[in-house]
Structures are given as structure tokens and as C-alpha cells.
Amino acid sequence: NAGVTQTPKFQVLKTGQSMTLQCAQDMNHEYMSWYRQDPGMGLRLIHYSVGAGITDQGEVPNGYNVSRSTTEDFPLRLLSAAPSQTSVYFCASSRRPIGGELFFGEGSRLTVL
Amino acid sequence: QQQVKQSPQSLIVQKGGISIINCAYENTAFDYFPWYQQFPGKGPALLIAIRPDVSEKKEGRFTISFNKSAKQFSLHIMDSQPGDSATYFCAASPDRGSTLGRLYFGRGTQLTVWP
């Protein structure tokens, strides 16, 4: 059972570069989301999706884009990386958006120089 | 504005002791309260959850206490073990209603259990 798979696990970028964090789940979950984790700030929601073709912003969406073309995949795009985006990013999925268990990936650690 | 306030930020407990982490919320629409446990280098995982129709839920050494009138809930870890050393997040969400609702997390508590 793979669950939620994130790639890459580590990435170093220079300011202004772009990249995509990949997330895939094999549980046929409709709901997927991206969080960033920073020391002392907990888990902050970046973007989420309640199904293929439907996405919405969380509390810290600036600088990030998402799309959901399939149920399985939910990539997070950084168009022009900034040092403030240095963080650990987690993708999560669940059967429904609220009231159910969130399954997290193992995280992607991003450093922007 | 923080929807769920968690304390303390860090906690050090001796092996065999009781670890207590507290959370508070304001939104009366919240009626699902999970706790997540995160080990270093891993993603968070659901530990235990409660709905407000009960005041306490126990699973092994882990107990959630819920006070609806005070809008507070807490996690108690009995007989704490070094293997319990992790970061713990409380969270809250509506359980019914809008399909576009979301889970709000506290800022986390880093628990260290000394042997």
C-alpha cells in the first residue's frame, strides 16, 4: 500500500527558479491538499482540491499554483521561488474534506537560496 | 486569526509520567477534533479523534478530554514512553455541512520523554 507519495524528498533552488512538487495517492480519495510546515507555525494549508478539476485556496496560497487533472495526482508549482518558501511541504488526501482521516505523505524539504 | 490555539509549544516529561497538551477553539461550528502525531522526518498521522457527543475518548494510553462549554480539548498520554517523543497537533473542523470545509491545525507541541 503506497498511500500518498511525494517527490522529490529534498530540493535546493535558487531564487527565481521554478519547480513542481509531485503528489500521488492510490486510495481513490477525492480530497487532496498541500500544507507547509515551518517551525512554530504548525501546518498551514496552501491549496486544496475536492475532486478532479476543482481547486481552491487555503490560508497561504501566494506564490503557489495547483491543478487537478486526475483523481490520483495533485502537483504543487512554485513559479518563481523565494527564500520565504523554504519549508517542508506535505501533501495529504482523505475520503472527504472534513470529518475524516487525513493521510499525509512523508514530505518534501525545499530550500531556496 | 488562529482558529485553534495549542499549548504548550514544547513539553519534557519523564518516562512513566503523564503528558498533557491543551487546545482551545472559538468557532462553535467545529464538531470534529482529531489529534495527529508526527515523528521526525515523517508526515503526521491520525492518533485519535473525538466528536462532541462524548466528553472523553480513550485508546490505550491516549485519552482525549473534551469540554464543550469551555471550547477546550486536551490530549493526555499516560505512562509516557520515549517512543512517544514526537510532535503532536490538535485540529478542528466542522463535521457536517459544506463540502468545502477544512481542518484547522494548532501550531504543534514537541514532546520529549526522557528515559
Interface residues (C-beta under 8 A of the other chain):
Chain A: V4 S33 G40 M41 G42 L43 R44 L45 Y48 V50 D56 G58 F90 A92 R96 P97 I98 G99 E101 L102 F104 G105 E106 G107
Chain B: Q6 Q9 Y32 P34 Y36 G41 K42 G43 P44 A45 L46 A49 F89 S93 P94 D95 R96 T99 L100 G101 R102 L103 F105 G106 R107 G108
